[in-house]
């Protein structure tokens, strides 16, 4: 990586990633944002929570795949895989 990276819990990108990874590791419902208590949850992260709570498994899988894909793309862009 070139330079430093600043990560803020208030960042919508961080929150989206946090929610997706939390879901991947078994968190569901309110657990997905429990660690973000005291921080305004970004609309984008709230949308991910909603998508991951969809009644249909295929829709949840699609939402999780999209978020993990975004994370993988960003890690690749930053050279984190090297």
C-alpha positions, -999 to 999 in steps of 0.1 A, spaced: 0 0 0 11 35 -7 7 59 22 -15 55 51 -51 43 52 -76 60 76 -106 39 86 -136 55 102 -165 36 118 -186 64 104 -176 56 68 -204 41 48 -179 18 31 -165 5 64 -200 0 77 -211 -20 46 -181 -42 49 -185 -46 86 -221 -57 82 -213 -81 54 -184 -98 73 -205 -99 104 -232 -117 85 -207 -141 69 -195 -150 104 -231 -157 116 -245 -124 129 -282 -119 120 -307 -91 125 -298 -65 151 -265 -82 158 -253 -69 124 -251 -33 137 -249 -38 174 -212 -29 174 -220 3 157 -242 15 186 -236 52 192 -227 58 156 -252 69 129 -256 39 106 -252 50 70 -281 46 47 -260 23 25 -252 0 54 -289 0 65 -297 -11 29 -272 -40 32 -288 -50 66 -322 -50 49 -310 -70 20 -293 -96 42 -326 -99 61 -346 -107 29 -370 -136 33 -356 -155 3 -322 -172 7 -312 -165 -29 -317 -128 -23 -296 -129 8 -269 -148 -10 -270 -122 -39 -267 -93 -14 -238 -110 5 -220 -118 -27 -223 -83 -40 -209 -69 -7 -180 -94 -5 -173 -87 -42 -170 -50 -34 -146 -58 -6 -125 -81 -27 -123 -55 -55 -112 -28 -31 -86 -50 -15 -73 -59 -50 -72 -22 -59 -52 -14 -29 -28 -43 -34 -38 -61 -3 -36 -95 -19 0 -92 -28 
